[in-house]
Amino acid sequence: MKTNNKGKDRAKKVLEEIGFDEITELTNSQLVTGFGIIFIAEPLDNADGKIIRGKSKTIIKVNSSIPYPQRIRYVVAHELGHYFLHKKLEVHTENSRTLNWFNVENQARRGIQEYEANDFASELLMPEKVFREFVKNKSFSPDLIRDISNRFLTSLTSVVYRLIALDVAPILVVFMADGIVKYWRKSEDLKGWVRDITKLAPPEDSVASEYIDADYDFIYKGNEKAQEIDRSTWFNLYENQPDSKFLEYCIPTRGSDLIAA
């Protein structure tokens, strides 16, 4: 799927127009109504969020039953992305598929709009300058992902994508659905050839495989979330190249989705 910078650039412009370096201190209601949009948080059937654009007013709804405030925040920012970027989008419903950064197959079917809305949300919630200052001199770890999520009030998956998009840490991200690798992306700083794993089950000796065998249960907690693995688990080794140790960390998401970093 082709990508562009429309979402990121529009979010930067919005922040400049309202005079904020970041919007962390604003509640969801303040953030949305500040743009003249009606904000409604209520239980939604089979939806995380919804935008309804009328002739004179726009409504943004968010599913109040979502158990994680960081995810609710991301849904709100994603809907604002549609508001600022997609004027012809009159009624649109979000779910775990449209909001998932890594579900490129679904995004391709729906067009580039979901990518742009995600890119907007990422920049709005985690402005690049502030984000880089926060992670400066910090080592990549599950704790860092959690700290960023709490600092910027956004979802874990959006944090992972932000880290790799800005090339902040040398990481490989793999998205799996229904036990199959759908998409992977590595940062430029991480050298090596990734094994040809798309449309295949993850390697048997990977942590991801353990999670799938455990029906996506949270099998590791605390410091054990980052498990030591061999580089050869996910990467091809050059001729005579010695193996080395990596850390693999998995984030089970909704249903049968899994993200390994």
PyRosetta script that sets phi, psi and omega in degrees:
from pyrosetta import init, pose_from_sequence

init()
pose = pose_from_sequence("MKTNNKGKDRAKKVLEEIGFDEITELTNSQLVTGFGIIFIAEPLDNADGKIIRGKSKTIIKVNSSIPYPQRIRYVVAHELGHYFLHKKLEVHTENSRTLNWFNVENQARRGIQEYEANDFASELLMPEKVFREFVKNKSFSPDLIRDISNRFLTSLTSVVYRLIALDVAPILVVFMADGIVKYWRKSEDLKGWVRDITKLAPPEDSVASEYIDADYDFIYKGNEKAQEIDRSTWFNLYENQPDSKFLEYCIPTRGSDLIAA")
pose.set_psi(1, 131.8)
pose.set_omega(1, 177.4)
pose.set_phi(2, -69.6)
pose.set_psi(2, 147.2)
pose.set_omega(2, 179.0)
pose.set_phi(3, -126.2)
pose.set_psi(3, 169.4)
pose.set_omega(3, 178.1)
pose.set_phi(4, -152.3)
pose.set_psi(4, -179.0)
pose.set_omega(4, -178.4)
pose.set_phi(5, -105.2)
pose.set_psi(5, 14.6)
pose.set_omega(5, -175.7)
pose.set_phi(6, -59.0)
pose.set_psi(6, -44.0)
pose.set_omega(6, -178.1)
pose.set_phi(7, -64.2)
pose.set_psi(7, -50.6)
pose.set_omega(7, -179.9)
pose.set_phi(8, -60.3)
pose.set_psi(8, -45.9)
pose.set_omega(8, -177.5)
pose.set_phi(9, -65.0)
pose.set_psi(9, -38.4)
pose.set_omega(9, -179.7)
pose.set_phi(10, -69.0)
pose.set_psi(10, -37.4)
pose.set_omega(10, 178.3)
pose.set_phi(11, -64.5)
pose.set_psi(11, -41.4)
pose.set_omega(11, 177.3)
pose.set_phi(12, -60.9)
pose.set_psi(12, -40.0)
pose.set_omega(12, 179.5)
pose.set_phi(13, -66.8)
pose.set_psi(13, -39.9)
pose.set_omega(13, 178.4)
pose.set_phi(14, -62.0)
pose.set_psi(14, -46.4)
pose.set_omega(14, 179.0)
pose.set_phi(15, -61.2)
pose.set_psi(15, -39.1)
pose.set_omega(15, 178.3)
pose.set_phi(16, -66.0)
pose.set_psi(16, -41.0)
pose.set_omega(16, -178.4)
pose.set_phi(17, -65.6)
pose.set_psi(17, -36.4)
pose.set_omega(17, -178.5)
pose.set_phi(18, -91.6)
pose.set_psi(18, -4.7)
pose.set_omega(18, 174.7)
pose.set_phi(19, 74.6)
pose.set_psi(19, 31.8)
pose.set_omega(19, -179.0)
pose.set_phi(20, -116.0)
pose.set_psi(20, 136.1)
pose.set_omega(20, 170.6)
pose.set_phi(21, -75.9)
pose.set_psi(21, -31.0)
pose.set_omega(21, 175.6)
pose.set_phi(22, -156.6)
pose.set_psi(22, 162.0)
pose.set_omega(22, -175.2)
pose.set_phi(23, -115.6)
pose.set_psi(23, 22.5)
pose.set_omega(23, -175.1)
pose.set_phi(24, -59.9)
pose.set_psi(24, -35.1)
pose.set_omega(24, -175.7)
pose.set_phi(25, -77.2)
pose.set_psi(25, -11.2)
pose.set_omega(25, -179.5)
pose.set_phi(26, -84.6)
pose.set_psi(26, 137.5)
pose.set_omega(26, 172.9)
pose.set_phi(27, -72.9)
pose.set_psi(27, 166.4)
pose.set_omega(27, 178.1)
pose.set_phi(28, -59.3)
pose.set_psi(28, -42.5)
pose.set_omega(28, 179.8)
pose.set_phi(29, -63.8)
pose.set_psi(29, -45.1)
pose.set_omega(29, 178.9)
pose.set_phi(30, -62.7)
pose.set_psi(30, -40.4)
pose.set_omega(30, -178.8)
pose.set_phi(31, -62.5)
pose.set_psi(31, -45.6)
pose.set_omega(31, -176.1)
pose.set_phi(32, -76.1)
pose.set_psi(32, -49.9)
pose.set_omega(32, -176.9)
pose.set_phi(33, -67.3)
pose.set_psi(33, -23.0)
pose.set_omega(33, 177.0)
pose.set_phi(34, -62.1)
pose.set_psi(34, -20.9)
pose.set_omega(34, 177.1)
pose.set_phi(35, -98.8)
pose.set_psi(35, 12.4)
pose.set_omega(35, 178.4)
pose.set_phi(36, 78.1)
pose.set_psi(36, 20.6)
pose.set_omega(36, -178.8)
pose.set_phi(37, -103.7)
pose.set_psi(37, 141.6)
pose.set_omega(37, 176.5)
pose.set_phi(38, -78.5)
pose.set_psi(38, 128.5)
pose.set_omega(38, -177.9)
pose.set_phi(39, -111.5)
pose.set_psi(39, 129.0)
pose.set_omega(39, 179.6)
pose.set_phi(40, -132.1)
pose.set_psi(40, 123.5)
pose.set_omega(40, 173.2)
pose.set_phi(41, -109.1)
pose.set_psi(41, 115.7)
pose.set_omega(41, -177.3)
pose.set_phi(42, -156.2)
pose.set_psi(42, 161.3)
pose.set_omega(42, 176.1)
pose.set_phi(43, -62.0)
pose.set_psi(43, 133.3)
pose.set_omega(43, 178.5)
pose.set_phi(44, -123.0)
pose.set_psi(44, 137.2)
pose.set_omega(44, 178.2)
pose.set_phi(45, -81.8)
pose.set_psi(45, 123.8)
pose.set_omega(45, 174.9)
pose.set_phi(46, 56.0)
pose.set_psi(46, 33.9)
pose.set_omega(46, 179.4)
pose.set_phi(47, -152.8)
pose.set_psi(47, 144.9)
pose.set_omega(47, 174.1)
pose.set_phi(48, -93.0)
pose.set_psi(48, -32.5)
pose.set_omega(48, -179.3)
pose.set_phi(49, -160.2)
pose.set_psi(49, 170.3)
pose.set_omega(49, -177.9)
pose.set_phi(50, -157.5)
pose.set_psi(50, 142.4)
pose.set_omega(50, 172.2)
pose.set_phi(51, -121.1)
pose.set_psi(51, 132.6)
pose.set_omega(51, -179.7)
pose.set_phi(52, -127.2)
pose.set_psi(52, 113.4)
pose.set_omega(52, -176.6)
pose.set_phi(53, -103.9)
pose.set_psi(53, 116.6)
pose.set_omega(53, 177.4)
pose.set_phi(54, -98.1)
pose.set_psi(54, -172.3)
pose.set_omega(54, -178.4)
pose.set_phi(55, -69.2)
pose.set_psi(55, -33.7)
pose.set_omega(55, -177.2)
pose.set_phi(56, -124.1)
pose.set_psi(56, -19.3)
pose.set_omega(56, -178.4)
pose.set_phi(57, -134.5)
pose.set_psi(57, 155.1)
pose.set_omega(57, 175.7)
pose.set_phi(58, -122.5)
pose.set_psi(58, 140.1)
pose.set_omega(58, 177.9)
pose.set_phi(59, -114.9)
pose.set_psi(59, 133.5)
pose.set_omega(59, 170.7)
pose.set_phi(60, -116.2)
pose.set_psi(60, 123.7)
pose.set_omega(60, 177.8)
pose.set_phi(61, -110.9)
pose.set_psi(61, 146.4)
pose.set_omega(61, 175.7)
pose.set_phi(62, -132.5)
pose.set_psi(62, 143.4)
pose.set_omega(62, -178.3)
pose.set_phi(63, -74.6)
pose.set_psi(63, 107.9)
pose.set_omega(63, -178.1)
pose.set_phi(64, -69.7)
pose.set_psi(64, -10.3)
pose.set_omega(64, 180.0)
pose.set_phi(65, -83.3)
pose.set_psi(65, -8.7)
pose.set_omega(65, 176.3)
pose.set_phi(66, -60.9)
pose.set_psi(66, 126.1)
pose.set_omega(66, -171.8)
pose.set_phi(67, -76.7)
pose.set_psi(67, -11.6)
pose.set_omega(67, -175.0)
pose.set_phi(68, -114.0)
pose.set_psi(68, 117.8)
pose.set_omega(68, -179.0)
pose.set_phi(69, -61.7)
pose.set_psi(69, -29.7)
pose.set_omega(69, 179.2)
pose.set_phi(70, -66.5)
pose.set_psi(70, -36.9)
pose.set_omega(70, 178.4)
pose.set_phi(71, -71.1)
pose.set_psi(71, -39.4)
pose.set_omega(71, 176.6)
pose.set_phi(72, -57.1)
pose.set_psi(72, -43.3)
pose.set_omega(72, 179.8)
pose.set_phi(73, -59.8)
pose.set_psi(73, -42.9)
pose.set_omega(73, -179.0)
pose.set_phi(74, -67.0)
pose.set_psi(74, -38.1)
pose.set_omega(74, 176.8)
pose.set_phi(75, -59.7)
pose.set_psi(75, -45.0)
pose.set_omega(75, 179.6)
pose.set_phi(76, -59.0)
pose.set_psi(76, -47.0)
pose.set_omega(76, -178.7)
pose.set_phi(77, -65.6)
pose.set_psi(77, -36.9)
pose.set_omega(77, 177.7)
pose.set_phi(78, -62.8)
pose.set_psi(78, -43.0)
pose.set_omega(78, 178.6)
pose.set_phi(79, -65.7)
pose.set_psi(79, -36.2)
pose.set_omega(79, 175.5)
pose.set_phi(80, -63.6)
pose.set_psi(80, -33.2)
pose.set_omega(80, 175.6)
pose.set_phi(81, -60.3)
pose.set_psi(81, -44.6)
pose.set_omega(81, 176.1)
pose.set_phi(82, -62.3)
pose.set_psi(82, -38.6)
pose.set_omega(82, -178.5)
pose.set_phi(83, -61.3)
pose.set_psi(83, -45.4)
pose.set_omega(83, -175.9)
pose.set_phi(84, -83.1)
pose.set_psi(84, -23.3)
pose.set_omega(84, -172.1)
pose.set_phi(85, -105.4)
pose.set_psi(85, -28.5)
pose.set_omega(85, -168.6)
pose.set_phi(86, -126.0)
pose.set_psi(86, 79.0)
pose.set_omega(86, -174.0)
pose.set_phi(87, -64.3)
pose.set_psi(87, -27.4)
pose.set_omega(87, -177.6)
pose.set_phi(88, -85.3)
pose.set_psi(88, -3.5)
pose.set_omega(88, 179.9)
pose.set_phi(89, -83.6)
pose.set_psi(89, 98.1)
pose.set_omega(89, -172.8)
pose.set_phi(90, -81.6)
pose.set_psi(90, -44.7)
pose.set_omega(90, 178.2)
pose.set_phi(91, -135.9)
pose.set_psi(91, 128.2)
pose.set_omega(91, -176.6)
pose.set_phi(92, -148.0)
pose.set_psi(92, 135.5)
pose.set_omega(92, -179.1)
pose.set_phi(93, -115.1)
pose.set_psi(93, 138.5)
pose.set_omega(93, 179.3)
pose.set_phi(94, -106.8)
pose.set_psi(94, 149.3)
pose.set_omega(94, 170.8)
pose.set_phi(95, -144.0)
pose.set_psi(95, -172.7)
pose.set_omega(95, -175.7)
pose.set_phi(96, -62.8)
pose.set_psi(96, -23.9)
pose.set_omega(96, -179.6)
pose.set_phi(97, -77.5)
pose.set_psi(97, -46.8)
pose.set_omega(97, -177.8)
pose.set_phi(98, -69.8)
pose.set_psi(98, -27.7)
pose.set_omega(98, -177.1)
pose.set_phi(99, -87.0)
pose.set_psi(99, -10.4)
pose.set_omega(99, -174.8)
pose.set_phi(100, -80.7)
pose.set_psi(100, 117.5)
pose.set_omega(100, 178.8)
pose.set_phi(101, -55.8)
pose.set_psi(101, -32.8)
pose.set_omega(101, -167.4)
pose.set_phi(102, -98.0)
pose.set_psi(102, -2.9)
pose.set_omega(102, -179.7)
pose.set_phi(103, -89.1)
pose.set_psi(103, 71.7)
pose.set_omega(103, -173.9)
pose.set_phi(104, -68.3)
pose.set_psi(104, -27.0)
pose.set_omega(104, 178.4)
pose.set_phi(105, -63.6)
pose.set_psi(105, -46.0)
pose.set_omega(105, -179.9)
pose.set_phi(106, -68.0)
pose.set_psi(106, -39.1)
pose.set_omega(106, 178.1)
pose.set_phi(107, -62.4)
pose.set_psi(107, -38.2)
pose.set_omega(107, 179.7)
pose.set_phi(108, -64.2)
pose.set_psi(108, -38.1)
pose.set_omega(108, 179.5)
pose.set_phi(109, -66.5)
pose.set_psi(109, -34.6)
pose.set_omega(109, -177.5)
pose.set_phi(110, -90.9)
pose.set_psi(110, -0.5)
pose.set_omega(110, -178.1)
pose.set_phi(111, 89.7)
pose.set_psi(111, -176.1)
pose.set_omega(111, -173.2)
pose.set_phi(112, -82.0)
pose.set_psi(112, -6.1)
pose.set_omega(112, -175.4)
pose.set_phi(113, -59.9)
pose.set_psi(113, -38.1)
pose.set_omega(113, -178.9)
pose.set_phi(114, -68.0)
pose.set_psi(114, -39.4)
pose.set_omega(114, 176.4)
pose.set_phi(115, -60.6)
pose.set_psi(115, -45.7)
pose.set_omega(115, -178.0)
pose.set_phi(116, -63.7)
pose.set_psi(116, -40.7)
pose.set_omega(116, 178.9)
pose.set_phi(117, -66.8)
pose.set_psi(117, -38.5)
pose.set_omega(117, 175.8)
pose.set_phi(118, -65.0)
pose.set_psi(118, -43.0)
pose.set_omega(118, -179.7)
pose.set_phi(119, -63.6)
pose.set_psi(119, -39.4)
pose.set_omega(119, 175.6)
pose.set_phi(120, -61.5)
pose.set_psi(120, -49.2)
pose.set_omega(120, -178.4)
pose.set_phi(121, -60.5)
pose.set_psi(121, -40.0)
pose.set_omega(121, -179.0)
pose.set_phi(122, -62.3)
pose.set_psi(122, -46.5)
pose.set_omega(122, -179.9)
pose.set_phi(123, -71.6)
pose.set_psi(123, -37.0)
pose.set_omega(123, -179.8)
pose.set_phi(124, -65.1)
pose.set_psi(124, -44.4)
pose.set_omega(124, -176.1)
pose.set_phi(125, -83.6)
pose.set_psi(125, -30.8)
pose.set_omega(125, -177.4)
pose.set_phi(126, -129.4)
pose.set_psi(126, 69.2)
pose.set_omega(126, -178.6)
pose.set_phi(127, -52.7)
pose.set_psi(127, 136.3)
pose.set_omega(127, -170.2)
pose.set_phi(128, -54.0)
pose.set_psi(128, -46.5)
pose.set_omega(128, -177.0)
pose.set_phi(129, -62.1)
pose.set_psi(129, -47.6)
pose.set_omega(129, -178.9)
pose.set_phi(130, -67.5)
pose.set_psi(130, -39.5)
pose.set_omega(130, -179.7)
pose.set_phi(131, -61.6)
pose.set_psi(131, -47.8)
pose.set_omega(131, -178.3)
pose.set_phi(132, -63.7)
pose.set_psi(132, -37.1)
pose.set_omega(132, 177.8)
pose.set_phi(133, -64.2)
pose.set_psi(133, -38.0)
pose.set_omega(133, -177.5)
pose.set_phi(134, -69.7)
pose.set_psi(134, -37.9)
pose.set_omega(134, -175.4)
pose.set_phi(135, -91.6)
pose.set_psi(135, -4.0)
pose.set_omega(135, -176.7)
pose.set_phi(136, -56.7)
pose.set_psi(136, 129.9)
pose.set_omega(136, 177.3)
pose.set_phi(137, 66.5)
pose.set_psi(137, 16.0)
pose.set_omega(137, 177.7)
pose.set_phi(138, -105.7)
pose.set_psi(138, 137.5)
pose.set_omega(138, -178.8)
pose.set_phi(139, -79.8)
pose.set_psi(139, 144.1)
pose.set_omega(139, 178.0)
pose.set_phi(140, -67.8)
pose.set_psi(140, 132.4)
pose.set_omega(140, -179.6)
pose.set_phi(141, -166.8)
pose.set_psi(141, 165.3)
pose.set_omega(141, 173.6)
pose.set_phi(142, -57.2)
pose.set_psi(142, -36.3)
pose.set_omega(142, 179.0)
pose.set_phi(143, -64.9)
pose.set_psi(143, -36.9)
pose.set_omega(143, 178.8)
pose.set_phi(144, -65.4)
pose.set_psi(144, -42.0)
pose.set_omega(144, 178.1)
pose.set_phi(145, -59.8)
pose.set_psi(145, -43.5)
pose.set_omega(145, 179.0)
pose.set_phi(146, -65.9)
pose.set_psi(146, -41.4)
pose.set_omega(146, -179.8)
pose.set_phi(147, -63.1)
pose.set_psi(147, -41.3)
pose.set_omega(147, 178.4)
pose.set_phi(148, -65.5)
pose.set_psi(148, -42.4)
pose.set_omega(148, 178.1)
pose.set_phi(149, -57.4)
pose.set_psi(149, -44.7)
pose.set_omega(149, -179.9)
pose.set_phi(150, -71.9)
pose.set_psi(150, -36.4)
pose.set_omega(150, -178.5)
pose.set_phi(151, -66.5)
pose.set_psi(151, -42.9)
pose.set_omega(151, -175.6)
pose.set_phi(152, -104.9)
pose.set_psi(152, 4.4)
pose.set_omega(152, 175.4)
pose.set_phi(153, 56.7)
pose.set_psi(153, 50.3)
pose.set_omega(153, 180.0)
pose.set_phi(154, -138.7)
pose.set_psi(154, 170.1)
pose.set_omega(154, -171.1)
pose.set_phi(155, -72.0)
pose.set_psi(155, 156.8)
pose.set_omega(155, 179.5)
pose.set_phi(156, -61.6)
pose.set_psi(156, -42.2)
pose.set_omega(156, -177.8)
pose.set_phi(157, -65.9)
pose.set_psi(157, -36.3)
pose.set_omega(157, 177.9)
pose.set_phi(158, -67.3)
pose.set_psi(158, -33.3)
pose.set_omega(158, 177.0)
pose.set_phi(159, -65.3)
pose.set_psi(159, -45.8)
pose.set_omega(159, -180.0)
pose.set_phi(160, -58.6)
pose.set_psi(160, -44.6)
pose.set_omega(160, -179.4)
pose.set_phi(161, -66.9)
pose.set_psi(161, -37.0)
pose.set_omega(161, 179.4)
pose.set_phi(162, -63.4)
pose.set_psi(162, -40.8)
pose.set_omega(162, 179.1)
pose.set_phi(163, -61.2)
pose.set_psi(163, -42.7)
pose.set_omega(163, -177.1)
pose.set_phi(164, -80.0)
pose.set_psi(164, -33.5)
pose.set_omega(164, 179.8)
pose.set_phi(165, -66.1)
pose.set_psi(165, -36.4)
pose.set_omega(165, 179.6)
pose.set_phi(166, -90.3)
pose.set_psi(166, 1.4)
pose.set_omega(166, 178.9)
pose.set_phi(167, 54.8)
pose.set_psi(167, 43.5)
pose.set_omega(167, -177.9)
pose.set_phi(168, -77.8)
pose.set_psi(168, -35.4)
pose.set_omega(168, -177.4)
pose.set_phi(169, -135.4)
pose.set_psi(169, 148.8)
pose.set_omega(169, 178.0)
pose.set_phi(170, -76.7)
pose.set_psi(170, 92.2)
pose.set_omega(170, -175.4)
pose.set_phi(171, -135.0)
pose.set_psi(171, 155.4)
pose.set_omega(171, 170.8)
pose.set_phi(172, -112.8)
pose.set_psi(172, 129.4)
pose.set_omega(172, 178.4)
pose.set_phi(173, -114.3)
pose.set_psi(173, 130.1)
pose.set_omega(173, -179.6)
pose.set_phi(174, -124.8)
pose.set_psi(174, 125.8)
pose.set_omega(174, 177.0)
pose.set_phi(175, -103.5)
pose.set_psi(175, 129.4)
pose.set_omega(175, 179.4)
pose.set_phi(176, -124.2)
pose.set_psi(176, 143.9)
pose.set_omega(176, 175.0)
pose.set_phi(177, -138.5)
pose.set_psi(177, 134.7)
pose.set_omega(177, -179.3)
pose.set_phi(178, 55.2)
pose.set_psi(178, 36.0)
pose.set_omega(178, 176.0)
pose.set_phi(179, 79.3)
pose.set_psi(179, 7.0)
pose.set_omega(179, -176.5)
pose.set_phi(180, -122.1)
pose.set_psi(180, 140.1)
pose.set_omega(180, 176.3)
pose.set_phi(181, -71.8)
pose.set_psi(181, 121.6)
pose.set_omega(181, -178.8)
pose.set_phi(182, -101.2)
pose.set_psi(182, -29.4)
pose.set_omega(182, -171.6)
pose.set_phi(183, -163.7)
pose.set_psi(183, 145.1)
pose.set_omega(183, 172.1)
pose.set_phi(184, -143.6)
pose.set_psi(184, 155.5)
pose.set_omega(184, 177.8)
pose.set_phi(185, -153.2)
pose.set_psi(185, 137.9)
pose.set_omega(185, 177.4)
pose.set_phi(186, -121.8)
pose.set_psi(186, 152.3)
pose.set_omega(186, 177.3)
pose.set_phi(187, -72.0)
pose.set_psi(187, 155.3)
pose.set_omega(187, -177.8)
pose.set_phi(188, -63.6)
pose.set_psi(188, -29.8)
pose.set_omega(188, -178.2)
pose.set_phi(189, -71.7)
pose.set_psi(189, -17.7)
pose.set_omega(189, -179.3)
pose.set_phi(190, -91.0)
pose.set_psi(190, 105.2)
pose.set_omega(190, -175.6)
pose.set_phi(191, -84.4)
pose.set_psi(191, 149.0)
pose.set_omega(191, 177.3)
pose.set_phi(192, 130.7)
pose.set_psi(192, 164.3)
pose.set_omega(192, 179.4)
pose.set_phi(193, -100.0)
pose.set_psi(193, 121.1)
pose.set_omega(193, 177.3)
pose.set_phi(194, -75.2)
pose.set_psi(194, 139.0)
pose.set_omega(194, 178.4)
pose.set_phi(195, -61.5)
pose.set_psi(195, 150.0)
pose.set_omega(195, -179.4)
pose.set_phi(196, -72.8)
pose.set_psi(196, 91.1)
pose.set_omega(196, -170.5)
pose.set_phi(197, -115.7)
pose.set_psi(197, -7.1)
pose.set_omega(197, -177.6)
pose.set_phi(198, -62.5)
pose.set_psi(198, 135.2)
pose.set_omega(198, -178.9)
pose.set_phi(199, 70.5)
pose.set_psi(199, 17.1)
pose.set_omega(199, 177.4)
pose.set_phi(200, -122.0)
pose.set_psi(200, 162.8)
pose.set_omega(200, 172.3)
pose.set_phi(201, -68.2)
pose.set_psi(201, 152.1)
pose.set_omega(201, 178.2)
pose.set_phi(202, -64.4)
pose.set_psi(202, 158.5)
pose.set_omega(202, 179.5)
pose.set_phi(203, -54.1)
pose.set_psi(203, 143.1)
pose.set_omega(203, -176.3)
pose.set_phi(204, -61.8)
pose.set_psi(204, -29.3)
pose.set_omega(204, -178.7)
pose.set_phi(205, -93.5)
pose.set_psi(205, 16.1)
pose.set_omega(205, 178.9)
pose.set_phi(206, -91.3)
pose.set_psi(206, 158.8)
pose.set_omega(206, 174.9)
pose.set_phi(207, -67.6)
pose.set_psi(207, -34.1)
pose.set_omega(207, 178.2)
pose.set_phi(208, -57.4)
pose.set_psi(208, -41.3)
pose.set_omega(208, 178.8)
pose.set_phi(209, -62.6)
pose.set_psi(209, -37.2)
pose.set_omega(209, 177.3)
pose.set_phi(210, -61.7)
pose.set_psi(210, -43.1)
pose.set_omega(210, -180.0)
pose.set_phi(211, -64.8)
pose.set_psi(211, -40.4)
pose.set_omega(211, 179.4)
pose.set_phi(212, -64.7)
pose.set_psi(212, -42.9)
pose.set_omega(212, 178.4)
pose.set_phi(213, -63.2)
pose.set_psi(213, -28.5)
pose.set_omega(213, -179.9)
pose.set_phi(214, -91.5)
pose.set_psi(214, 14.9)
pose.set_omega(214, 179.2)
pose.set_phi(215, 57.8)
pose.set_psi(215, 41.2)
pose.set_omega(215, 173.3)
pose.set_phi(216, 64.4)
pose.set_psi(216, 23.5)
pose.set_omega(216, 175.4)
pose.set_phi(217, -73.9)
pose.set_psi(217, 157.2)
pose.set_omega(217, 178.3)
pose.set_phi(218, -80.2)
pose.set_psi(218, 86.2)
pose.set_omega(218, -171.8)
pose.set_phi(219, -81.6)
pose.set_psi(219, -19.6)
pose.set_omega(219, 177.8)
pose.set_phi(220, -120.9)
pose.set_psi(220, 144.3)
pose.set_omega(220, -179.0)
pose.set_phi(221, -135.6)
pose.set_psi(221, 160.1)
pose.set_omega(221, 175.8)
pose.set_phi(222, 59.0)
pose.set_psi(222, -137.7)
pose.set_omega(222, -178.1)
pose.set_phi(223, -66.9)
pose.set_psi(223, -17.0)
pose.set_omega(223, -178.6)
pose.set_phi(224, -78.5)
pose.set_psi(224, -7.0)
pose.set_omega(224, -179.3)
pose.set_phi(225, -60.0)
pose.set_psi(225, -35.0)
pose.set_omega(225, 177.2)
pose.set_phi(226, -93.1)
pose.set_psi(226, 106.5)
pose.set_omega(226, -177.4)
pose.set_phi(227, -99.4)
pose.set_psi(227, 140.8)
pose.set_omega(227, 179.1)
pose.set_phi(228, -77.7)
pose.set_psi(228, 130.6)
pose.set_omega(228, 178.3)
pose.set_phi(229, -133.9)
pose.set_psi(229, 171.4)
pose.set_omega(229, 174.8)
pose.set_phi(230, -84.8)
pose.set_psi(230, 145.0)
pose.set_omega(230, 176.7)
pose.set_phi(231, -55.8)
pose.set_psi(231, -37.3)
pose.set_omega(231, -177.0)
pose.set_phi(232, -66.2)
pose.set_psi(232, -10.4)
pose.set_omega(232, 177.3)
pose.set_phi(233, -61.2)
pose.set_psi(233, -43.9)
pose.set_omega(233, -176.8)
pose.set_phi(234, -113.2)
pose.set_psi(234, -17.0)
pose.set_omega(234, -175.0)
pose.set_phi(235, -117.4)
pose.set_psi(235, 148.2)
pose.set_omega(235, 168.9)
pose.set_phi(236, -78.2)
pose.set_psi(236, 140.4)
pose.set_omega(236, 177.4)
pose.set_phi(237, -95.8)
pose.set_psi(237, 143.2)
pose.set_omega(237, 174.3)
pose.set_phi(238, -68.7)
pose.set_psi(238, 164.1)
pose.set_omega(238, 178.4)
pose.set_phi(239, -58.5)
pose.set_psi(239, 127.5)
pose.set_omega(239, -180.0)
pose.set_phi(240, 66.5)
pose.set_psi(240, 10.6)
pose.set_omega(240, 177.3)
pose.set_phi(241, -77.4)
pose.set_psi(241, 126.8)
pose.set_omega(241, 178.1)
pose.set_phi(242, -70.4)
pose.set_psi(242, 148.7)
pose.set_omega(242, 176.6)
pose.set_phi(243, -72.0)
pose.set_psi(243, 161.3)
pose.set_omega(243, 179.2)
pose.set_phi(244, -144.9)
pose.set_psi(244, 172.3)
pose.set_omega(244, -175.4)
pose.set_phi(245, -99.5)
pose.set_psi(245, 137.7)
pose.set_omega(245, 175.2)
pose.set_phi(246, -122.9)
pose.set_psi(246, 168.7)
pose.set_omega(246, 172.0)
pose.set_phi(247, -113.8)
pose.set_psi(247, 132.4)
pose.set_omega(247, 178.4)
pose.set_phi(248, -116.9)
pose.set_psi(248, 132.9)
pose.set_omega(248, -177.5)
pose.set_phi(249, -130.8)
pose.set_psi(249, 128.5)
pose.set_omega(249, -177.0)
pose.set_phi(250, -114.4)
pose.set_psi(250, 143.8)
pose.set_omega(250, 176.9)
pose.set_phi(251, -121.4)
pose.set_psi(251, 99.8)
pose.set_omega(251, 174.0)
pose.set_phi(252, -68.2)
pose.set_psi(252, 129.5)
pose.set_omega(252, 178.0)
pose.set_phi(253, -109.8)
pose.set_psi(253, -152.4)
pose.set_omega(253, -173.4)
pose.set_phi(254, -71.1)
pose.set_psi(254, 145.3)
pose.set_omega(254, 174.6)
pose.set_phi(255, 63.8)
pose.set_psi(255, -119.4)
pose.set_omega(255, -176.2)
pose.set_phi(256, -116.1)
pose.set_psi(256, 36.3)
pose.set_omega(256, 178.5)
pose.set_phi(257, -101.5)
pose.set_psi(257, 147.8)
pose.set_omega(257, -178.3)
pose.set_phi(258, -149.2)
pose.set_psi(258, 137.1)
pose.set_omega(258, 176.8)
pose.set_phi(259, -120.2)
pose.set_psi(259, 125.9)
pose.set_omega(259, 177.8)
pose.set_phi(260, -110.9)
pose.set_psi(260, 136.1)
pose.set_omega(260, 179.1)
pose.set_phi(261, -130.3)
pose.dump_pdb("model.pdb")
